[in-house]
Amino acid sequence: MLTYALLAFAVAAVGGLVLASRVLRARLAPWPLSLIHAGVGALGLALLIAVLVQGNAPAAVTTAFALLVVAALGGFFLASFHLRGRLPPVAVVVIHAGVAAAGVLALLSAVL
């Protein structure tokens, strides 16, 4: 199940790169892609929750989960800008991506 979570986050990361590239070019990202990005990320979190509930997950999975929850909260903040038709601050986009990447790397360390 960890491998599926990792794959979900990899797909979300690709979508996130497209979204971030739009923001960095001072353009609003496509709303459908934002929803797909959020949905696939939520799927990854749900898979991690399923692993954590089983009780035998390595500590790296707990760390990854915590980082990815923080990244998701940042994603909600970014979505609030999108809903208002405003560009989010680039710094927030970079922090969101960095925290998510750290979470994915922590998860990758658990999988490998």
Summary of the structure (lengths in Angstrom):
residues: 112
radius of gyration: 14.0
end to end distance: 13.2
largest distance: 44.5
contacts: 344
relative contact order: 0.19
helix: 84%
strand: 0%
